[in-house]
Amino acid sequence: MKNKSAKFATNATVAALILNIIASLAAFFGILSLLASIAGIIFGIKGIKEFKEDNSKGGKGWSIAAIIISVWMLIVALFRIMHTFLFYF
């Protein structure tokens, strides 16, 4: 018997997590990782706002995790870009 009270993550939360995967895979390409990290933060915040509006949706924890990972990948991307400009130009 299926659990009818199961909560599913919002679309914004899923988008934020997918963007985190892209950012982590593109860590060696600074600009792509930077853009994916910023978009991941935006969608993570949107996921939290959607959770606050409708508590029947789940995914608040996933949204928080997406924001934390996005901020971390943003820092990695910024260091990668700074490294590239300082040592190769």
SEBAVO-933566 format. One record per atom (N, C-alpha, C): x, y, z; residue number from 1; atom name. Coordinates in nm, 2 decimals, always signed. Each point is the difference from the previous one (the first is absolute). Layout:
{pt {X; Y; Z}; NUM; CA}
...
//
This chain:
{pt {+0.08; -0.12; +0.00}; 1; N}
{pt {-0.08; +0.12; +0.00}; 1; CA}
{pt {+0.09; +0.12; +0.00}; 1; C}
{pt {-0.03; +0.10; -0.09}; 2; N}
{pt {+0.08; +0.12; -0.01}; 2; CA}
{pt {-0.03; +0.10; +0.11}; 2; C}
{pt {+0.10; +0.07; +0.04}; 3; N}
{pt {-0.02; +0.11; +0.10}; 3; CA}
{pt {-0.05; +0.12; -0.07}; 3; C}
{pt {-0.13; +0.04; +0.03}; 4; N}
{pt {-0.06; +0.11; -0.07}; 4; CA}
{pt {+0.05; +0.14; +0.06}; 4; C}
{pt {+0.06; -0.01; +0.11}; 5; N}
{pt {+0.05; +0.13; +0.06}; 5; CA}
{pt {+0.14; +0.03; -0.03}; 5; C}
{pt {+0.06; -0.07; -0.10}; 6; N}
{pt {+0.14; +0.02; -0.03}; 6; CA}
{pt {+0.01; +0.14; -0.06}; 6; C}
{pt {+0.11; +0.07; +0.04}; 7; N}
{pt {+0.03; +0.13; -0.05}; 7; CA}
{pt {+0.11; +0.00; -0.11}; 7; C}
{pt {-0.02; +0.07; -0.11}; 8; N}
{pt {+0.09; +0.00; -0.10}; 8; CA}
{pt {+0.07; +0.13; -0.01}; 8; C}
{pt {+0.12; +0.01; -0.04}; 9; N}
{pt {+0.08; +0.12; -0.01}; 9; CA}
{pt {-0.06; +0.09; -0.12}; 9; C}
{pt {+0.01; +0.13; +0.02}; 10; N}
{pt {-0.05; +0.09; -0.11}; 10; CA}
{pt {+0.09; -0.01; -0.12}; 10; C}
{pt {-0.05; +0.05; -0.11}; 11; N}
{pt {+0.08; +0.01; -0.12}; 11; CA}
{pt {+0.12; +0.08; +0.01}; 11; C}
{pt {-0.01; +0.11; +0.08}; 12; N}
{pt {+0.12; +0.09; +0.02}; 12; CA}
{pt {+0.11; -0.07; +0.08}; 12; C}
{pt {-0.04; -0.08; +0.09}; 13; N}
{pt {+0.10; -0.08; +0.08}; 13; CA}
{pt {+0.07; -0.10; -0.09}; 13; C}
{pt {-0.07; -0.07; -0.08}; 14; N}
{pt {+0.06; -0.09; -0.10}; 14; CA}
{pt {+0.09; +0.07; -0.09}; 14; C}
{pt {-0.04; +0.11; -0.05}; 15; N}
{pt {+0.08; +0.08; -0.10}; 15; CA}
{pt {+0.13; +0.05; +0.07}; 15; C}
{pt {-0.01; +0.04; +0.13}; 16; N}
{pt {+0.12; +0.04; +0.07}; 16; CA}
{pt {+0.09; -0.11; +0.02}; 16; C}
{pt {-0.05; -0.12; +0.03}; 17; N}
{pt {+0.09; -0.12; +0.02}; 17; CA}
{pt {+0.07; -0.04; -0.13}; 17; C}
{pt {-0.07; +0.01; -0.11}; 18; N}
{pt {+0.05; -0.03; -0.14}; 18; CA}
{pt {+0.11; +0.10; -0.03}; 18; C}
{pt {-0.03; +0.13; +0.03}; 19; N}
{pt {+0.10; +0.10; -0.03}; 19; CA}
{pt {+0.13; -0.02; +0.09}; 19; C}
{pt {-0.02; -0.05; +0.12}; 20; N}
{pt {+0.12; -0.03; +0.08}; 20; CA}
{pt {+0.08; -0.11; -0.06}; 20; C}
{pt {-0.06; -0.10; -0.06}; 21; N}
{pt {+0.07; -0.11; -0.06}; 21; CA}
{pt {+0.08; +0.06; -0.12}; 21; C}
{pt {-0.06; +0.08; -0.08}; 22; N}
{pt {+0.06; +0.07; -0.11}; 22; CA}
{pt {+0.12; +0.08; +0.05}; 22; C}
{pt {-0.02; +0.08; +0.11}; 23; N}
{pt {+0.11; +0.08; +0.05}; 23; CA}
{pt {+0.11; -0.08; +0.05}; 23; C}
{pt {-0.02; -0.11; +0.06}; 24; N}
{pt {+0.11; -0.08; +0.05}; 24; CA}
{pt {+0.07; -0.07; -0.11}; 24; C}
{pt {-0.07; -0.04; -0.10}; 25; N}
{pt {+0.07; -0.07; -0.12}; 25; CA}
{pt {+0.08; +0.10; -0.08}; 25; C}
{pt {-0.05; +0.13; +0.00}; 26; N}
{pt {+0.07; +0.10; -0.07}; 26; CA}
{pt {+0.09; +0.09; +0.08}; 26; C}
{pt {+0.05; -0.06; +0.11}; 27; N}
{pt {+0.08; +0.08; +0.09}; 27; CA}
{pt {+0.13; +0.04; -0.06}; 27; C}
{pt {+0.05; -0.07; -0.10}; 28; N}
{pt {+0.12; +0.05; -0.07}; 28; CA}
{pt {-0.02; +0.10; -0.10}; 28; C}
{pt {-0.13; +0.03; -0.04}; 29; N}
{pt {-0.03; +0.10; -0.09}; 29; CA}
{pt {-0.07; +0.11; +0.08}; 29; C}
{pt {+0.08; +0.10; +0.05}; 30; N}
{pt {-0.05; +0.10; +0.10}; 30; CA}
{pt {-0.13; +0.07; -0.03}; 30; C}
{pt {-0.02; +0.05; -0.13}; 31; N}
{pt {-0.11; +0.08; -0.03}; 31; CA}
{pt {-0.13; -0.09; +0.01}; 31; C}
{pt {+0.00; -0.12; -0.06}; 32; N}
{pt {-0.11; -0.08; +0.00}; 32; CA}
{pt {-0.04; -0.04; +0.14}; 32; C}
{pt {+0.10; -0.04; +0.08}; 33; N}
{pt {-0.03; -0.03; +0.14}; 33; CA}
{pt {-0.06; +0.12; +0.08}; 33; C}
{pt {+0.06; +0.12; -0.03}; 34; N}
{pt {-0.05; +0.12; +0.06}; 34; CA}
{pt {-0.15; +0.02; -0.03}; 34; C}
{pt {-0.03; -0.01; -0.13}; 35; N}
{pt {-0.14; +0.02; -0.04}; 35; CA}
{pt {-0.10; -0.10; +0.06}; 35; C}
{pt {+0.04; -0.13; +0.00}; 36; N}
{pt {-0.08; -0.10; +0.05}; 36; CA}
{pt {-0.02; +0.01; +0.15}; 36; C}
{pt {+0.11; +0.05; +0.07}; 37; N}
{pt {-0.01; +0.02; +0.15}; 37; CA}
{pt {-0.10; +0.11; +0.03}; 37; C}
{pt {+0.01; +0.11; -0.07}; 38; N}
{pt {-0.09; +0.11; +0.02}; 38; CA}
{pt {-0.14; -0.04; -0.02}; 38; C}
{pt {-0.03; -0.07; -0.11}; 39; N}
{pt {-0.13; -0.05; -0.03}; 39; CA}
{pt {-0.05; -0.10; +0.10}; 39; C}
{pt {+0.09; -0.08; +0.06}; 40; N}
{pt {-0.03; -0.10; +0.10}; 40; CA}
{pt {-0.05; +0.07; +0.13}; 40; C}
{pt {+0.07; +0.11; +0.03}; 41; N}
{pt {-0.04; +0.08; +0.12}; 41; CA}
{pt {-0.14; +0.06; -0.02}; 41; C}
{pt {-0.02; +0.06; -0.12}; 42; N}
{pt {-0.13; +0.06; -0.03}; 42; CA}
{pt {-0.11; -0.10; +0.01}; 42; C}
{pt {+0.02; -0.12; -0.06}; 43; N}
{pt {-0.11; -0.10; +0.00}; 43; CA}
{pt {-0.01; -0.06; +0.14}; 43; C}
{pt {+0.10; -0.01; +0.08}; 44; N}
{pt {-0.01; -0.05; +0.14}; 44; CA}
{pt {-0.08; +0.09; +0.08}; 44; C}
{pt {+0.02; +0.13; -0.01}; 45; N}
{pt {-0.08; +0.10; +0.07}; 45; CA}
{pt {-0.14; +0.00; -0.04}; 45; C}
{pt {-0.02; -0.02; -0.14}; 46; N}
{pt {-0.14; -0.01; -0.05}; 46; CA}
{pt {-0.07; -0.12; +0.06}; 46; C}
{pt {+0.07; -0.11; +0.01}; 47; N}
{pt {-0.05; -0.13; +0.06}; 47; CA}
{pt {-0.04; +0.02; +0.14}; 47; C}
{pt {+0.08; +0.07; +0.08}; 48; N}
{pt {-0.04; +0.03; +0.14}; 48; CA}
{pt {-0.13; +0.09; +0.01}; 48; C}
{pt {+0.00; +0.10; -0.09}; 49; N}
{pt {-0.12; +0.08; +0.00}; 49; CA}
{pt {-0.13; -0.07; -0.04}; 49; C}
{pt {+0.02; -0.10; -0.10}; 50; N}
{pt {-0.12; -0.08; -0.03}; 50; CA}
{pt {-0.04; -0.09; +0.11}; 50; C}
{pt {+0.10; -0.05; +0.08}; 51; N}
{pt {-0.04; -0.08; +0.12}; 51; CA}
{pt {-0.07; +0.08; +0.10}; 51; C}
{pt {+0.04; +0.13; +0.02}; 52; N}
{pt {-0.07; +0.08; +0.10}; 52; CA}
{pt {-0.14; +0.03; -0.04}; 52; C}
{pt {-0.02; +0.02; -0.13}; 53; N}
{pt {-0.14; +0.03; -0.05}; 53; CA}
{pt {-0.09; -0.12; +0.01}; 53; C}
{pt {+0.05; -0.12; -0.03}; 54; N}
{pt {-0.08; -0.12; +0.00}; 54; CA}
{pt {+0.08; -0.11; +0.08}; 54; C}
{pt {-0.04; -0.03; +0.12}; 55; N}
{pt {+0.07; -0.10; +0.08}; 55; CA}
{pt {-0.03; -0.14; -0.04}; 55; C}
{pt {-0.09; -0.02; -0.09}; 56; N}
{pt {-0.03; -0.14; -0.05}; 56; CA}
{pt {+0.11; -0.04; -0.09}; 56; C}
{pt {+0.08; +0.09; -0.05}; 57; N}
{pt {+0.11; -0.04; -0.08}; 57; CA}
{pt {+0.12; -0.02; +0.09}; 57; C}
{pt {+0.08; -0.10; -0.04}; 58; N}
{pt {+0.12; -0.02; +0.08}; 58; CA}
{pt {+0.12; +0.06; -0.06}; 58; C}
{pt {+0.12; -0.03; +0.05}; 59; N}
{pt {+0.12; +0.05; -0.07}; 59; CA}
{pt {+0.07; +0.11; +0.07}; 59; C}
{pt {-0.04; +0.04; +0.12}; 60; N}
{pt {+0.07; +0.12; +0.06}; 60; CA}
{pt {+0.14; -0.04; +0.03}; 60; C}
{pt {+0.02; -0.12; +0.05}; 61; N}
{pt {+0.14; -0.04; +0.03}; 61; CA}
{pt {+0.08; -0.02; -0.12}; 61; C}
{pt {-0.06; -0.04; -0.11}; 62; N}
{pt {+0.07; -0.01; -0.13}; 62; CA}
{pt {+0.04; +0.14; -0.05}; 62; C}
{pt {-0.09; +0.09; +0.02}; 63; N}
{pt {+0.03; +0.14; -0.04}; 63; CA}
{pt {+0.11; +0.06; +0.08}; 63; C}
{pt {+0.00; -0.03; +0.13}; 64; N}
{pt {+0.11; +0.05; +0.08}; 64; CA}
{pt {+0.14; -0.06; -0.04}; 64; C}
{pt {-0.01; -0.13; -0.03}; 65; N}
{pt {+0.12; -0.07; -0.04}; 65; CA}
{pt {+0.05; +0.06; -0.14}; 65; C}
{pt {-0.09; +0.02; -0.08}; 66; N}
{pt {+0.03; +0.06; -0.14}; 66; CA}
{pt {+0.07; +0.14; +0.02}; 66; C}
{pt {-0.05; +0.08; +0.09}; 67; N}
{pt {+0.06; +0.13; +0.02}; 67; CA}
{pt {+0.14; -0.01; +0.06}; 67; C}
{pt {+0.02; -0.09; +0.09}; 68; N}
{pt {+0.13; -0.02; +0.06}; 68; CA}
{pt {+0.10; -0.05; -0.10}; 68; C}
{pt {-0.04; -0.10; -0.08}; 69; N}
{pt {+0.09; -0.05; -0.10}; 69; CA}
{pt {+0.02; +0.11; -0.11}; 69; C}
{pt {-0.10; +0.08; -0.03}; 70; N}
{pt {+0.02; +0.10; -0.11}; 70; CA}
{pt {+0.10; +0.11; +0.05}; 70; C}
{pt {-0.01; +0.04; +0.13}; 71; N}
{pt {+0.09; +0.10; +0.05}; 71; CA}
{pt {+0.14; -0.06; +0.00}; 71; C}
{pt {+0.02; -0.13; +0.04}; 72; N}
{pt {+0.13; -0.06; +0.00}; 72; CA}
{pt {+0.05; +0.00; -0.14}; 72; C}
{pt {-0.08; -0.04; -0.10}; 73; N}
{pt {+0.05; -0.01; -0.14}; 73; CA}
{pt {+0.03; +0.15; -0.06}; 73; C}
{pt {-0.08; +0.09; +0.05}; 74; N}
{pt {+0.03; +0.14; -0.04}; 74; CA}
{pt {+0.14; +0.05; +0.05}; 74; C}
{pt {+0.03; -0.04; +0.12}; 75; N}
{pt {+0.14; +0.03; +0.06}; 75; CA}
{pt {+0.10; -0.07; -0.08}; 75; C}
{pt {-0.02; -0.13; -0.03}; 76; N}
{pt {+0.10; -0.07; -0.08}; 76; CA}
{pt {+0.01; +0.06; -0.14}; 76; C}
{pt {-0.11; +0.04; -0.06}; 77; N}
{pt {+0.01; +0.06; -0.14}; 77; CA}
{pt {+0.07; +0.14; +0.01}; 77; C}
{pt {-0.02; +0.08; +0.10}; 78; N}
{pt {+0.07; +0.13; +0.01}; 78; CA}
{pt {+0.15; -0.02; +0.02}; 78; C}
{pt {+0.04; -0.10; +0.08}; 79; N}
{pt {+0.14; -0.03; +0.02}; 79; CA}
{pt {+0.06; -0.05; -0.13}; 79; C}
{pt {-0.07; -0.08; -0.07}; 80; N}
{pt {+0.05; -0.05; -0.13}; 80; CA}
{pt {+0.02; +0.11; -0.10}; 80; C}
{pt {-0.10; +0.10; -0.01}; 81; N}
{pt {+0.01; +0.11; -0.09}; 81; CA}
{pt {+0.12; +0.09; +0.05}; 81; C}
{pt {+0.01; +0.03; +0.13}; 82; N}
{pt {+0.12; +0.08; +0.04}; 82; CA}
{pt {+0.13; -0.07; -0.03}; 82; C}
{pt {+0.01; -0.13; +0.02}; 83; N}
{pt {+0.12; -0.07; -0.03}; 83; CA}
{pt {+0.03; +0.01; -0.15}; 83; C}
{pt {-0.10; -0.01; -0.08}; 84; N}
{pt {+0.03; +0.01; -0.14}; 84; CA}
{pt {+0.05; +0.13; -0.04}; 84; C}
{pt {-0.06; +0.11; +0.05}; 85; N}
{pt {+0.05; +0.14; -0.04}; 85; CA}
{pt {+0.13; +0.03; +0.07}; 85; C}
{pt {+0.03; -0.05; +0.12}; 86; N}
{pt {+0.12; +0.04; +0.06}; 86; CA}
{pt {+0.12; -0.07; -0.06}; 86; C}
{pt {-0.01; -0.13; -0.04}; 87; N}
{pt {+0.11; -0.08; -0.04}; 87; CA}
{pt {+0.01; -0.02; -0.15}; 87; C}
{pt {-0.10; +0.03; -0.07}; 88; N}
{pt {+0.01; -0.03; -0.15}; 88; CA}
{pt {-0.01; +0.13; -0.08}; 88; C}
{pt {-0.03; +0.11; +0.06}; 89; N}
{pt {-0.01; +0.12; -0.08}; 89; CA}
{pt {+0.10; +0.11; +0.04}; 89; C}
//
